[in-house]
């Protein structure tokens, strides 16, 4: 198979690249702006092509894209209204439209779970007041159904992503784990109402490889939408599990109500956007349907919070 991958220089992209290089014989084409950011060994075997280029100019590669069998669209822009729309919406749509219907078998498009509600339906607030990143992910998804290759698109929605090591860039969340031993000394005295999912980038890569290798045998009920997540955690459960990991006792906790949080925000003049206020009130970012390696009878690298902290070497 000829596989075209964007976003290989990121955390998730590195894990996907590593799996594809080490465990398959597929011919791989990585589109990257700065090859010096790549930490995986792209000279490890034949059939690996590094294409230095900008996703915003994806139409320059139409001839190559017409020969591609599988496209993995993991690249993203995190901020800047104009740039986010150019990369997260226009470039991805142009890339998909450049694929040849006769050759293309599967398109895996990375969105974000932030645009979905608890029933895995579109969350209208994400499209109205979301950050540049979230709003453009929402906008791109709404355009997918209009494309001629829509039936070949699988959209994956990562939840909170952790990952990274000496050979892979750290996700934004994992980069902050180094401060956790100090923060838990304060955090463990508070309790808050909220819930969330997380998943490790290595487990995301396992799911992506499974989707590729089993593209003709996927359960039709899941084929179009895959929220990538471990079972949800309540914030209070997470605080206690983290405290236990670091050997910290939790004798009592002070309830941190929404009213108290808003009081602190006002007193300390914390700058918050509309999306921040929405998240503060929404609180339970959970999904009734989600998948992870265990869904497909695969071993999970970080199935729970304690294991995540251990593999992250916190």
C-alpha positions as CSV (number, residue, x, y, z in Angstrom):
1,X,0.0,0.0,0.0
2,X,1.0,3.6,-0.6
3,X,0.3,5.6,2.5
4,X,0.4,9.4,2.7
5,X,0.8,10.9,6.2
6,X,0.6,14.5,7.4
7,X,1.5,15.6,10.9
8,X,4.4,13.1,11.3
9,X,6.5,15.7,13.2
10,X,4.0,15.8,16.1
11,X,3.6,13.5,19.1
12,X,0.8,11.3,17.6
13,X,2.4,11.4,14.2
14,X,5.7,10.0,15.6
15,X,4.0,7.0,17.2
16,X,2.1,6.3,14.0
17,X,5.2,6.6,11.9
18,X,7.2,4.3,14.2
19,X,4.5,1.6,14.0
20,X,4.2,1.8,10.2
21,X,8.0,1.7,9.7
22,X,8.7,-1.1,12.2
23,X,5.6,-3.3,11.6
24,X,4.6,-2.9,7.9
25,X,6.1,-3.0,4.5
26,X,3.9,-0.2,3.2
27,X,5.4,2.5,1.1
28,X,5.2,5.7,3.2
29,X,5.1,9.3,2.2
30,X,5.6,11.8,5.1
31,X,4.8,15.5,4.3
32,X,6.7,17.7,6.8
33,X,7.7,21.3,6.9
34,X,10.8,20.8,8.9
35,X,12.4,17.3,8.6
36,X,14.9,18.2,11.3
37,X,12.1,17.8,13.8
38,X,11.7,14.1,12.9
39,X,13.1,11.8,15.6
40,X,12.1,8.5,14.0
41,X,14.6,6.7,11.7
42,X,13.3,7.2,8.2
43,X,16.3,5.5,6.8
44,X,15.5,2.3,8.6
45,X,14.2,0.5,5.5
46,X,13.3,1.1,1.9
47,X,10.1,2.7,0.8
48,X,10.1,5.7,3.1
49,X,9.9,9.1,1.5
50,X,10.2,12.4,3.3
51,X,8.6,15.2,1.4
52,X,9.6,18.7,2.7
53,X,6.6,20.9,2.0
54,X,3.8,23.0,3.4
55,X,0.3,21.5,3.9
56,X,-1.1,24.9,2.8
57,X,0.4,24.2,-0.7
58,X,-1.0,20.6,-0.8
59,X,-2.3,21.2,-4.4
60,X,1.4,21.1,-5.5
61,X,1.3,17.3,-4.8
62,X,-1.8,16.4,-6.8
63,X,0.1,14.0,-9.1
64,X,1.5,12.0,-6.1
65,X,-1.8,12.1,-4.2
66,X,-3.6,10.5,-7.1
67,X,-1.5,7.4,-6.6
68,X,-2.1,7.1,-2.8
69,X,-4.1,4.2,-1.4
70,X,-4.4,5.4,2.2
71,X,-4.2,8.9,3.6
72,X,-3.7,9.7,7.3
73,X,-4.4,13.3,8.0
74,X,-3.0,14.1,11.5
75,X,-1.5,17.6,10.9
76,X,-3.2,20.5,12.7
77,X,-2.8,24.2,13.4
78,X,-3.4,25.2,17.0
79,X,-4.0,28.9,16.7
80,X,-4.4,32.0,14.6
81,X,-7.8,32.4,13.0
82,X,-6.6,32.7,9.3
83,X,-3.8,30.1,9.6
84,X,-6.1,27.6,11.4
85,X,-8.7,27.8,8.7
86,X,-6.2,27.5,6.0
87,X,-4.6,24.4,7.5
88,X,-7.4,22.7,9.4
89,X,-10.1,23.2,6.8
90,X,-8.9,24.3,3.3
91,X,-5.8,22.2,3.2
92,X,-7.4,19.0,4.4
93,X,-10.4,19.4,2.0
94,X,-8.0,20.1,-0.9
95,X,-5.9,17.0,0.0
96,X,-9.0,14.7,0.1
97,X,-10.2,16.1,-3.2
98,X,-6.8,15.4,-4.8
99,X,-7.1,11.7,-4.0
100,X,-8.1,9.4,-6.8
101,X,-11.4,7.5,-6.2
102,X,-10.1,4.4,-8.0
103,X,-6.8,4.2,-6.0
104,X,-7.8,5.5,-2.6
105,X,-9.2,2.9,-0.2
106,X,-9.2,4.7,3.1
107,X,-8.8,8.2,4.6
108,X,-8.2,8.6,8.3
109,X,-8.9,12.2,9.4
110,X,-8.0,13.4,12.8
111,X,-10.5,15.7,14.4
112,X,-10.9,16.4,18.2
113,X,-13.4,15.0,20.8
114,X,-13.9,18.7,21.8
115,X,-16.4,19.1,19.0
116,X,-18.7,16.3,20.2
117,X,-21.2,16.1,23.0
118,X,-21.7,13.2,25.3
119,X,-23.8,11.3,22.7
120,X,-21.0,11.8,20.1
121,X,-23.1,14.3,18.2
122,X,-21.7,17.7,17.1
123,X,-21.5,20.2,20.0
124,X,-22.9,23.5,18.6
125,X,-20.9,25.6,21.1
126,X,-17.7,24.2,19.6
127,X,-18.5,25.8,16.2
128,X,-19.8,29.0,17.7
129,X,-17.3,29.9,20.5
130,X,-14.6,27.3,20.3
131,X,-10.9,28.3,20.1
132,X,-9.5,28.7,16.6
133,X,-8.4,25.1,16.7
134,X,-11.7,23.7,17.9
135,X,-13.9,25.9,15.7
136,X,-12.0,25.0,12.5
137,X,-12.0,21.3,13.4
138,X,-15.8,21.7,13.7
139,X,-16.0,23.5,10.4
140,X,-13.9,20.9,8.6
141,X,-16.0,18.0,9.8
142,X,-19.2,19.6,8.6
143,X,-17.7,19.8,5.1
144,X,-16.6,16.2,4.9
145,X,-20.1,14.9,3.9
146,X,-20.0,17.0,0.8
147,X,-16.9,15.3,-0.6
148,X,-16.9,12.7,-3.3
149,X,-14.7,10.4,-1.2
150,X,-16.8,10.8,2.0
151,X,-17.7,7.1,2.1
152,X,-14.0,6.3,2.5
153,X,-13.4,8.7,5.4
154,X,-13.0,7.6,9.0
155,X,-12.9,10.4,11.5
156,X,-11.1,9.8,14.7
157,X,-11.6,12.1,17.7
158,X,-8.8,12.0,20.3
159,X,-9.6,13.0,23.8
160,X,-6.8,14.3,26.2
161,X,-3.6,13.0,24.6
162,X,-0.4,12.1,26.5
163,X,2.8,10.7,25.1
164,X,6.4,11.4,24.2
165,X,9.9,10.2,25.2
166,X,13.5,10.7,24.2
167,X,12.7,9.6,20.7
168,X,9.3,11.3,20.3
169,X,8.1,14.9,21.0
170,X,6.0,15.3,24.1
171,X,2.3,16.2,23.8
172,X,1.3,19.5,25.4
173,X,-0.2,17.6,28.4
174,X,2.8,15.3,28.9
175,X,5.2,18.2,28.8
176,X,3.4,19.6,31.9
177,X,3.6,16.3,33.9
178,X,7.0,17.3,35.3
179,X,5.3,19.8,37.5
180,X,2.7,17.3,38.9
181,X,4.7,16.1,41.9
182,X,4.7,19.7,43.3
183,X,1.2,20.6,42.2
184,X,-0.4,17.6,43.8
185,X,0.7,18.9,47.2
186,X,-1.9,21.7,46.7
187,X,-4.4,20.0,44.4
188,X,-5.1,17.0,46.8
189,X,-6.8,19.3,49.3
190,X,-9.6,20.3,46.8
191,X,-12.4,18.4,45.2
192,X,-14.2,19.5,42.0
193,X,-17.1,18.3,39.9
194,X,-16.0,17.1,36.5
195,X,-15.1,14.2,34.3
196,X,-12.7,13.5,31.4
197,X,-11.2,10.9,29.2
198,X,-7.5,10.5,28.2
199,X,-5.5,8.2,25.9
200,X,-1.8,7.7,25.2
201,X,-0.5,8.5,21.7
202,X,1.0,5.0,21.5
203,X,-2.5,3.5,22.0
204,X,-3.8,5.9,19.3
205,X,-1.2,4.5,16.9
206,X,-2.3,1.0,17.7
207,X,-5.9,1.8,16.8
208,X,-4.9,3.6,13.6
209,X,-2.7,0.6,12.5
210,X,-5.7,-1.7,13.3
211,X,-8.0,0.4,11.2
212,X,-5.6,0.3,8.3
213,X,-4.9,-3.4,8.4
214,X,-8.6,-4.3,8.9
215,X,-10.1,-1.7,6.7
216,X,-12.3,-4.3,4.9
217,X,-13.7,-5.9,8.1
218,X,-14.7,-3.0,10.3
219,X,-17.9,-3.0,12.3
220,X,-20.2,-0.8,10.3
221,X,-21.7,0.8,13.5
222,X,-18.3,2.3,14.3
223,X,-16.8,2.8,10.9
224,X,-17.3,6.5,10.6
225,X,-16.7,7.8,14.1
226,X,-14.1,6.7,16.6
227,X,-13.7,8.6,19.8
228,X,-10.2,7.6,21.1
229,X,-10.3,7.2,24.8
230,X,-9.9,5.2,28.0
231,X,-12.9,4.9,30.3
232,X,-13.8,8.3,31.8
233,X,-12.4,9.5,35.1
234,X,-14.0,11.8,37.6
235,X,-11.8,14.7,38.6
236,X,-11.9,13.6,42.3
237,X,-11.0,10.0,41.4
238,X,-8.0,11.3,39.4
239,X,-6.8,13.5,42.3
240,X,-6.9,10.6,44.7
241,X,-5.2,8.2,42.2
242,X,-2.4,10.7,41.6
243,X,-2.0,11.4,45.3
244,X,-1.7,7.7,45.9
245,X,0.9,7.3,43.1
246,X,3.1,9.9,44.8
247,X,2.4,8.5,48.3
248,X,0.4,11.5,49.5
249,X,-2.4,11.1,51.9
250,X,-5.8,12.7,51.3
251,X,-7.4,13.3,54.7
252,X,-10.1,15.7,53.5
253,X,-10.9,17.9,50.5
254,X,-12.4,21.3,50.2
255,X,-15.3,21.5,47.7
256,X,-14.3,23.8,44.8
257,X,-17.8,24.9,43.6
258,X,-18.5,26.8,40.4
259,X,-19.4,29.9,42.4
260,X,-16.1,29.8,44.3
261,X,-14.2,29.3,41.0
262,X,-16.0,32.3,39.5
263,X,-15.2,34.3,42.6
264,X,-11.5,33.6,42.2
265,X,-11.7,34.4,38.5
266,X,-13.2,37.8,39.3
267,X,-10.9,38.6,42.2
268,X,-7.7,37.8,40.4
269,X,-8.9,39.2,37.1
270,X,-8.3,36.0,35.2
271,X,-8.8,36.4,31.5
272,X,-11.2,33.9,30.1
273,X,-12.7,33.5,26.7
274,X,-16.3,32.4,26.0
275,X,-15.1,28.8,25.4
276,X,-13.3,28.8,28.8
277,X,-16.5,29.8,30.6
278,X,-18.5,27.1,28.6
279,X,-16.0,24.5,29.7
280,X,-16.2,25.7,33.3
281,X,-20.0,25.1,33.3
282,X,-20.1,22.0,31.0
283,X,-17.5,20.2,33.2
284,X,-18.2,16.6,32.1
285,X,-16.4,16.0,28.8
286,X,-17.3,12.3,28.5
287,X,-18.6,10.1,25.7
288,X,-20.9,7.2,25.8
289,X,-19.1,5.4,22.9
290,X,-15.3,5.3,22.6
291,X,-12.6,2.9,21.4
292,X,-9.1,2.1,22.5
293,X,-6.8,-0.9,21.8
294,X,-8.9,-3.2,24.1
295,X,-11.9,-2.6,21.9
296,X,-10.0,-4.6,19.2
297,X,-8.6,-7.2,21.6
298,X,-5.2,-5.5,21.6
299,X,-2.9,-4.8,24.5
300,X,-3.2,-1.2,25.9
301,X,0.0,0.7,26.7
302,X,-1.6,3.0,29.3
303,X,-5.1,1.9,30.1
304,X,-5.4,3.8,33.4
305,X,-3.9,6.9,35.2
306,X,-1.5,5.0,37.4
307,X,0.0,3.2,34.4
308,X,0.1,6.5,32.5
309,X,2.2,8.1,35.2
310,X,4.5,5.1,35.4
311,X,5.2,5.0,31.6
312,X,5.6,8.8,31.6
313,X,8.3,8.3,34.3
314,X,6.9,11.1,36.4
